[in-house]
Amino acid sequence: MSMARSSRIRGLGEVNLRVKDLEGMTRFYVDVLGLKPIHESEKHVFLKVAEGFGGHTQVVALFNAMHDGDKNAPDIKKTTLHHIAFEIQLRDYAAERRRLEGLGLEVTEEEHPEVHWRSAYLHDPEGNLVEFVAYDERIS
């Protein structure tokens, strides 16, 4: 498919997850993954991933699935979310994997030679696949 112009996308603004246990999932993403809460309510929690583009902070947003009245709630039978990936420095990769395993989490690894990525995968408390990915030019 050919495009007449290049994309204007400059980064990923947010990933939103509909969760059953807002408090438990918030603890995981804050205490285990180290994200910082930037807004909390009974309906949702916004967690900072990194500085974004043009003033929009990159976030993971957790939305309480038990809260009524959300006209934008996804049909969970139709969602196609595979996983969420967080970029980390290669120099931090081994230590981060050991830290996660030390917390009792099952971590699996995979190399992606086509893009030179080293990936560590784990599941959050509600079964979503989370990836920690680092660029490694040695992978080919």
N, C-alpha and C positions, 0 to 999 in steps of 0.2 A: 504494500500500500504506500503510495507516494503522497507526501504532504506538500502543499504549496509554500508553507512557511514553517519555521521551527516552533516548537512549543514554547509557551510563555511560563510554563511551570518552573518554579525555582526551588521547590522543596516539598516535603510532606508536612502538611499542617497538623493533621491529627488522625488517630485511629480510635474509633469508638467501639466499645464492647458492651453488650447488654448482659448484665450479670445477675445471678440469683442471690448471691451473698455479697452485698456492697461492702460491708465492713471487712469481711475476710479477704476479699479480692484487693481492697485498698491496702490492707496490711501486707499482703504478698508483694504488690508492686512498689510499696514504699520500703518495707523492711528487708525484702529479699533482693529486689532489683535496684533499689536506691533512687527511685523517682521522687520528686518533691511535689507535694500537693500545692496547687495554686488557687483552687476554688473547691469548696465542699458544700453540699446540701444533702437533704434526705433523698433527693432525686438522682444526684450525680456527684462525681469527684473528677476534677481535672488535674492530671499529673504532668509536670514538666519533664520533657525528655531533653530538650536542648533549645538554644536560641534558634529562632526561625528566620524567615525572610520578611522584610517589610513590616516588622512589628508583631507578627503572628508567631507566638511561641509554639514550638512543636510539642504536642501533647498526646498522651493516651487518656481518653475519657472513659470512665466507667459509669454506665447508666443503670440504675436500679430497675431490673426487669419486673419487680413487684409493684412498681408505681403505676397507677392507672392514668389514663388520659394522654399518653404520648402518641400523637397522630403519626409520628415518623418511626415508630417502633418497627423493627424488621420482622419479617415472617421467618422464624427460625428454621422452617422446612425448606427455605429457598436460599439461605445465605451460602456464600461460597468462600468465606474467609478460610484460608489455609493456615497462615501463621503470621506472627508479628516478629520483625527482626530489628534488633538494636545494634548499631555499629559500635565496636570497641577497638582500641589500639591493639595491634598484634603483640606488643610488649606486655600487655595486660591479660592476654588470652589465657595462658596456663594458670595464672593466679586466680582469675575469675572462675575458671572451671573448678579448681580445687575448693574455692570458697563455696560455690553452689553445692558441690558434692558434700562438703563438710556440714551443710545445713540439712543433709539427708535427702537431697533431690537427686533423681536419676537423670544423668546428663549423657547424651550420646553425641558423637562427633561425626562430621562428614566434611570431605573436601570437595570443592567445586572447581576443578581445573580450568574450565572454560572462562571463568571470571576471576580466578586466583583468590578464592575466598576460603577461609577456614571457619567452620560453623560448629557451634555447640548448641544442642537443642534440649529443652526441658518443657514440662507442662506446668501451667499455673493451676491453682486449686480447682478451677472449673473445667480443666481439660484442654484449654487453648494451648496450642503449640507456640513456644517463645524461642526465638533464635538469637544468639549472640554471634555476630559475624565480624571477622577481621580480614582485611586485605593482606594477603601473603604472597608476594611475587615469586616465592620459591615453589609454589604449587603450580604444576603445569601438567 
